[in-house]
Amino acid sequence: MWVARCHTWSALGVVGAKVEEVLLKRLVVLSVPGSLLAVALGCSENTIVEKNEPVDPLSDQADPCITVDPTRVDFDPIRVSEDPAATAVVSVSNTCEGDLEIYALSVADVSAPFSVGSIGSVLLPQGSTTDFTITFDPKTSSTYTTEVLVDSNDPATPTAVVVVTGEGIAPIIDVSPDEYDFGSPYIGCVASQTYEISNIGNAPLMVEEFQFATPSAVDLEFRHDLTLPLEIAPEASAEVYVDYHPLDDFTDEAFLTVLSNDPFTPSYLVTATGSAGEYGDNLDVYEQPIKAATDVLFTLDRSCSMSEDLENVAANFATFINALSGVDADFHVAAAVDDSGCIRGADPYIDNTFNGADAVAAFETMANIYGSYGSNTERGFALAEAALSAGNVGPGGCNEGFYREDAYLAIVAVSDEPEQSPNPWTFYVGLWQSMKDDPEEFIYHAVAGDYPSGCGTADPGTGYYEATVATGGVFLSICADDWAAHLEVLAASSIAQKTSFGLTQPPVPDTIEVAIDGIDTTAGWVYDPKGNSVVFNIESIPPGGSTIEIEYQLLPPCDG
């Protein structure tokens, strides 16, 4: 646009018309891309001055108006990892004269599982419409609400808003605690921690597998009583456990992984740690006798039902003698079957001077398997009482030489009936213990009917069973097939050479270490918690004259 500025003129009329003519002749229109410039004319007494000023090309244009449809999108619930993502279409229109420019599309909450696609056109003349998409793709269980923002050059509504909502349907696993420290208990104390597996989602949680890993497999143990796969409903839970029973003062650590159908956390890891300390340790030292004496007396029930069992005893008696000879024991072995208690045959006992065949022959004579029997045949206690009576074992007695006062005494009863002697078992056990300076030098064993219900055709061996328990003897089933093994066990349990070594203090069982003559021995023995002793099997009995060292951690007082 032209702007004319006229200064004071000294003459008007013709002069004024002349000026107008001159101005018209000098009128020049300048065009500049993107804008229009006006040339300003300045009037003075002598000259006309031109001036250029920029002008906004849109200053005379109308404004655009943005409209979005719909202004709210409510997606249906989606089952995570099962249903596909959902998509909605939103239209954008320009309802006014000015051109609408779309600057940007965005989601207000970037953490929400909504995304927007590209828009069809970013420049919309009046009456035009374009589209874009909104996608809902949840990865876990939750309810989501946010806004999709459409930025444009609409001066009245620079940001149009589309409200979006949606819900993800899925299980969510939570394990509490996810870290646990047992602290520093004493070695030998046992602690347990419960881990609660919860479903805080809105769909069933399926626990598929537990994976437990630890370099301290003896110290840390995982346990549960659940059946897998396990379904846990929303807001429900299940429990598993980690037990800590430390055996050393090293730091222990374990890792428990719970595998489930949680789509966001299919593998959930929890940990357990602990570092125990020593309460104290102890060393017990024993000497195995070089060649101690042992007297073994069998009492045999020869009633009609026992013929097959006695044949088994006789047939496998060589195993018994060989076991005794194998440990170089100084033994006397005999069998009592008659009411008088007198040992049958020319030999009052079998010892280590007998060869195998002679020992078996002598035992068969003593047993008199197919001979007649008296009233005491089912009274094992009464038979032994008679055999060991002072008149029988003393000078001139029928059993002179069998019993030795300084020898270890073992009685072995074999019967398929309960013990039926006139006095209670306590009377007889006390009688035989009184024959020794040390009651522990007497032991009672039995091969009888299973206690307390019996077995096969055998009634329970009551009376015999109580005597074995009271003296630390062995009670074996008469219904078993392997009599050789029975006699081997009886031999090992009857010799004066020690098979059992009592500990002077309560131990942490898994810390027990055994050495024979300075050599560590990890096999051939077990810890017997009832007797608080280390017991060797027959193949591993420490030889005569050897030194047995048993070292262990002391069992501490544990809280709870």
Secondary structure, DSSP 8 states (H G I E B T S, - for coil): --EEE----S--THHHHHHHHHHHHH----EETTEEEEEEEEE-SS-EEEEEEEE-TTTTS----EEEE-SEEE---EETTTS--EEEEEEEEE-SSS-EEEEEEEES-TTSSEEE---S-SEE-TT-EEEEEEEE--SSSEEEEEEEEEEES-SS-SEEEEEEEEEEE---EEEE-SEEE----BTT--EEEEEEEEE-SSS-EEEEEEEEE-S-TTTEEEE----SSEEE-TT-EEEEEEEE---SSSEEEEEEEEEE--SS-SEEEEEEEEE-B---EEEEEEE--SS-EEEEEEEE--SGGGHHHHHHHHHTHHHHHHHHHHTT-EEEEEEE-STT----SS-S-B-TTS-HHHHHHHHHHHHTTTS---TTTT-HHHHHHHHTSHHHHSTTSTTTTT--TTSEEEEEEE-SS----SS-HHHHHHHHHTTSSSGGGEEEEEEEB-TTT-BTTB-B-TTHHHHHHHHT--EEETT-S-HHHHHHHHHHHHSSS-SEEE-SS-B-GGG-EEEETTEEE-SSEEEETTTTEEEE-GGG---TT-EEEEEEEB------
